[in-house]
Amino acid sequence: MRYIEPHAHMVSRTTADYEALALAGCKAVNEPAFWAGFDRASAQGFYDYFRQITEYEPKRAAKFCIRHFCWLCINPKEAEDPGLAREVLALIPEFLAKPGVLGIGEIGLNKNSRNELQILEEHIQLAEDHGQLVLVHTPHLEDKLKGTKLIIDALKNHPAIDPGRVIIDHVEEHTAPLVKDAGFWSGMTLYPESKVTPNRAIDMLEMFGTDRVWMNSACDWGVSDPLSVPKAALEMRRRGYDDAFIDKVVFQNPAEFMGQSPKFDLG
């Protein structure tokens, strides 16, 4: 089975994880910029991180015949410091021309604070100014609905941003309809301890359809499973879905969204 892992923080994973992805049929990995497990002390830390995901990780993935793509931003957890955030934002244009960079992300909200909202708006403006795709992180648990509404409003404040070029990730049953009705793409994150299980994700496909949606693992330094997508594909097969249905969800859809960038090439 072929598939794309459209949201994985591979800097926190081992080479054994890359091998497991390749053996499961992974053709490409998509790595949004995110938190390092701790707050970075300066913009220089982000500069080095951007070098890591634009230069080093593509080489590591290539050893296992996997294409690596990435996104750039200061993540919502560290956007609470506007001074630092703006220093990081100023670094990003230098990296946008790198071969595997597909857009701005994962931007969004963590605690739905005023500072986070301001930096979210500035990220969206950066994407607009440079014609970039956008990948958005929605907050977890009780703040998800409020945060999703705030994010959609922020995106609508920028009418030049095409909703079809934005994916809002970590949707759940109560937020997926908002994202879909506003014309954005939806990402369903399969996580062992939070977000959604494979069965819940497939239930959501049955409720809301398979258009403009992808599944991802968002695997990172915490309890997470880089093989969540192929495991969900197996569950689809157990439910009786055929190869065409599965291929649309786990390969064609992410390829369609990322293919809006001329840099997306599976070789």
N, C-alpha and C positions, 0 to 999 in steps of 0.2 A: 504494500500500500504506500502511495506517495502522500506526503503531507507537508505543510509549512508550520513551523512553530512561530506564531506572529507576535509573541511577547514573552521574552525570556531574558533574565539578567545573567548572562553567561559569565561575566567577570567573577561571579560568586560560585561558579560551578567548576568541576574538575574536567580534565580531558576524558575521563571515563564516561562522563555524561554526554560529551560530544559523540563518543563512539556508540553509546546506547541510542542516541537520536538517529545516527546514521543507520544503524542496524534496523531500527523501526521504520525507516523509509523517509526520514526528514530530508528535504531538499534545500531548505533555507531556514535561517533563524533571524528573527527581527528583535533587536535589542534597544528598547527605549532607555534614555538616561534616567537614573533614579538615585535614591538615597544609598549611601555606602554602608549603612548599618550604624553610622555615627554622623554627626554634623561636621562638615569639613571646615577647617579654620580660616581658609582664605580662597580667593578666586584661583590662585595658583593650583590648589588641589583639584579644582574642576578642570583646569587646563590640562593637567596630566591625565585626568580621567577621560576627557574627550580624546586625547591621543590614544589612550588604551582601547577605547571602543571603536575608533576609526582606523587605527593602524595595526594594533596587535591582535585583537580578537578575530578579525577577518582571516589572518594567517593561521591562527589556531583552528578555526572552523574548517579552513581549506584542507588541512591535513586529513580530515574525515569526509572530504568531498561535499561539504555543506557550504552554501553561500551565506555570508553574514552581512546583514544590513542594520543600521542603527539610526537613532533619533537623538536630538540634542536639546537640553534645557537645564534650568535649575529646578529640581523637583519641588513639589508642594511642601514637603516637610521642612525644607531649608529656605523657603520663600518668605518666611516670617521676618527675615532680616532684609529689608528692602535695599540697604546699601550694598550688602554682599550680592544680592540677587542682580542688581543692575550692573555690577562689575562682571558677573558671569554672563549676563545677556550681551554685554559688549564683546565678549570673546567669541560668541557663537558664529557670527558671519564668516570669520576666518575659516571655520571648519565646514561650512555648508557646501563647499565645492568638492569635498572629499568624495571618492567614488561610491561609497556605500551609504552615504547619509541620505535618508529619504524625507526627513522633515523635522518638525519641532514637537518634542514630546519626551516623556509623558508629563505634560503640564496638567494643571487642574487644581484641586483643593484637597486639604487634609482635615483641617478643623473649621473650614468655612470662615476664616477670619478676614478682616478688612485688608490686611497686608497681603494675604494670599490672593485675594480677589484682584488687587491692584497689579500684582506681578503676573497673574493669569492674563489680564487685559494686555499687559506689555508683551507677553509671549505671543498672544494672538496677533498683535500689531506687527511683531517681528515676522511671523509667518506670512502675514498679508504683504508686507514690504518685499519679501523675498520669494513669494509664490510657492510656499512650502505646504506639504501635507501636514495635518495636525493629528496627534494622538493624545487623548485626554484621560487622565486618572480621576475616577470619582471616589469620594471618601467612603469609608467602610461603615458597616453596621448602622447605628441609629441616625447618623448624619448623612446617609447616602441620598435619600430623597431630596432633602433641602439642598445639598451640594449639587446634585444633578440639575435641579431647577436653576440654581445660580449659574452654573456652567453654561447651560443652554441660553440663558439670558445674556451672558457675557459674549458668547459667540454671535448672537443675533445683533449685538451692538456693532458688529463689524460686517456690514452687508456685502462687502467684497469677498468674504469667506464663503466658499461654496460648501454647503452641508455634506455633499457627496464626497468631499475631500477631507472630511473629519471623521475619526472614529472615537467614540466615547466608550471607554473600557470599564470592565467590572460591573456591567449591568446585572440586575436581578429582576425578579418577576414584577416588582413594583416600579422599576425605573425603565425597563425595556420599552414599554409603550410610549413613554415620553420621548425617548431618543428616536424611536422609529417614526413617530408621527411628525417630528421636526425635520425629518429627512436625513439624519445623520446615520452613519454606520454604528453597529453595536459590537462590543467585544464581551464575550462571556469567559470569565476566568475560573478555571477548575483548580480548586485548592483543597487540600485535605482538612484544614482546620477552620477555614472561613470561606467567603464567597460561595461558589456553587459546586455541587458534586456533578459527575457526569450524568447521572439520572435526572437531576434537576435541569441541567443544561438541555438535555434532549427533550424534556417536557416543555421547556421554553421554545425550542424549535417547533414543536407541535402546536404550541399556542400562537406563536408570532410569525412563523414561517422562516425560510432559510435565506431570504434576500437580505443583503447588506449586513451580514453577521459573520463573525468568526469565533472560534474557540482558541483559548491559549492557556498556558500553564502559569505564566508570570513567575516562573521558578527563580528563587533568589537564595539568600543566605539562611533563611528560616526553613520551617517545615514546609516543604513543597516538593512537587514531583515533576521532573522534566519530561516524563512520559505520559502526562495527563491526557494529551490530545489523542495519541494512538489508543489509549485505554478507553477514551470516550468513543472512538471509532469502533472498537470492539463491542462496546455496549450497544451502539446503533445496530451493528450486525446481529446481535442477539435479539434485538427487537424486530428484526426482519427487514431492515432497510437495505436496499441494494447498493452496489458499488457506485452507481452514478450519484445517488443521494449523498453518500459518505464523501465522495470525492469533491462534490460541490462545497460542502461545509468545511472540510479540512485542507483543501488545496485550492480549488478554483476561486472561492471567495477571497481569501487573503491575497492570492495572486492578482485578482482583479483590483482590489483596493490599492495595494502597493504598486501595481503596474501603472497607476496614474503618475508615478514618478518615472522619468526617462532613465533613471539610474537602476531601476529594478530589472535585473537580468539574471535568469537562472542558468545561463550558459548553454 
